[in-house]
Amino acid sequence: MTVKSSIPLTEDQRAFARSLVAAGRYSSLSAVLQQGVDLPRQRMDAEELETAALRELLSRLREGAFVDAEQMDARLTAMAAGKRRARGLSS
């Protein structure tokens, strides 16, 4: 269901919207304005999904095994040595 609304636009906004219609990017001024309302909703939906994904990631990280600095240094040193060997470089 669509509801007819009247909203004020600045001259610049109106000119820009009309240019989009004239260029064939939108079928009407209403279509331009509808897109203008849909964009923040899409952004908010995406932000909610990203936030949920980050919360899930943090939750999984908290449940995982902790690696202290010495263990991480050892892992990185071993990884670098492996890459040097793979490329035929000396340690």
C-alpha positions as a Python dict, from the first residue, in 0.01 Angstrom:
ca = {
    (1, 'M'): (0, 0, 0),
    (2, 'T'): (132, 342, -82),
    (3, 'V'): (51, 658, 106),
    (4, 'K'): (64, 994, -65),
    (5, 'S'): (283, 1243, 123),
    (6, 'S'): (392, 1596, 61),
    (7, 'I'): (743, 1697, 166),
    (8, 'P'): (933, 2019, 118),
    (9, 'L'): (1256, 2007, -83),
    (10, 'T'): (1519, 2272, -129),
    (11, 'E'): (1570, 2397, -483),
    (12, 'D'): (1900, 2204, -501),
    (13, 'Q'): (1732, 1881, -387),
    (14, 'R'): (1449, 1925, -635),
    (15, 'A'): (1689, 2003, -921),
    (16, 'F'): (1904, 1701, -837),
    (17, 'A'): (1602, 1470, -818),
    (18, 'R'): (1471, 1602, -1150),
    (19, 'S'): (1814, 1550, -1309),
    (20, 'L'): (1808, 1186, -1201),
    (21, 'V'): (1468, 1142, -1363),
    (22, 'A'): (1578, 1327, -1678),
    (23, 'A'): (1886, 1104, -1702),
    (24, 'G'): (1662, 798, -1690),
    (25, 'R'): (1801, 670, -1361),
    (26, 'Y'): (1456, 688, -1200),
    (27, 'S'): (1109, 683, -1347),
    (28, 'S'): (971, 968, -1135),
    (29, 'L'): (1041, 1209, -851),
    (30, 'S'): (846, 974, -625),
    (31, 'A'): (1085, 692, -713),
    (32, 'V'): (1382, 911, -622),
    (33, 'L'): (1229, 1000, -286),
    (34, 'Q'): (1131, 639, -214),
    (35, 'Q'): (1492, 538, -271),
    (36, 'G'): (1595, 819, -36),
    (37, 'V'): (1385, 660, 239),
    (38, 'D'): (1494, 305, 159),
    (39, 'L'): (1868, 380, 177),
    (40, 'P'): (1881, 459, 552),
    (41, 'R'): (1669, 151, 622),
    (42, 'Q'): (1908, -68, 422),
    (43, 'R'): (2205, 89, 601),
    (44, 'M'): (2047, 27, 941),
    (45, 'D'): (1967, -335, 849),
    (46, 'A'): (2327, -389, 733),
    (47, 'E'): (2463, -232, 1053),
    (48, 'E'): (2242, -460, 1263),
    (49, 'L'): (2368, -765, 1074),
    (50, 'E'): (2730, -653, 1112),
    (51, 'T'): (2681, -591, 1484),
    (52, 'A'): (2526, -934, 1531),
    (53, 'A'): (2813, -1095, 1338),
    (54, 'L'): (3072, -911, 1547),
    (55, 'R'): (2898, -1015, 1869),
    (56, 'E'): (2901, -1376, 1751),
    (57, 'L'): (3270, -1351, 1659),
    (58, 'L'): (3359, -1200, 1997),
    (59, 'S'): (3159, -1469, 2172),
    (60, 'R'): (3346, -1741, 1983),
    (61, 'L'): (3680, -1575, 2054),
    (62, 'R'): (3604, -1556, 2426),
    (63, 'E'): (3524, -1928, 2428),
    (64, 'G'): (3843, -2021, 2242),
    (65, 'A'): (4184, -2101, 2382),
    (66, 'F'): (4393, -1804, 2491),
    (67, 'V'): (4736, -1769, 2335),
    (68, 'D'): (4983, -1567, 2538),
    (69, 'A'): (5247, -1337, 2385),
    (70, 'E'): (5526, -1595, 2399),
    (71, 'Q'): (5315, -1856, 2222),
    (72, 'M'): (5214, -1604, 1957),
    (73, 'D'): (5577, -1501, 1904),
    (74, 'A'): (5673, -1865, 1860),
    (75, 'R'): (5391, -1921, 1610),
    (76, 'L'): (5487, -1612, 1409),
    (77, 'T'): (5856, -1706, 1410),
    (78, 'A'): (5772, -2056, 1287),
    (79, 'M'): (5540, -1918, 1021),
    (80, 'A'): (5803, -1673, 896),
    (81, 'A'): (6068, -1947, 888),
    (82, 'G'): (5834, -2171, 689),
    (83, 'K'): (5771, -1896, 436),
    (84, 'R'): (6144, -1826, 402),
    (85, 'R'): (6212, -2199, 344),
    (86, 'A'): (5932, -2217, 87),
    (87, 'R'): (6094, -1929, -104),
    (88, 'G'): (6444, -2074, -72),
    (89, 'L'): (6570, -1797, 154),
    (90, 'S'): (6808, -1846, 444),
    (91, 'S'): (6678, -1811, 798),
}
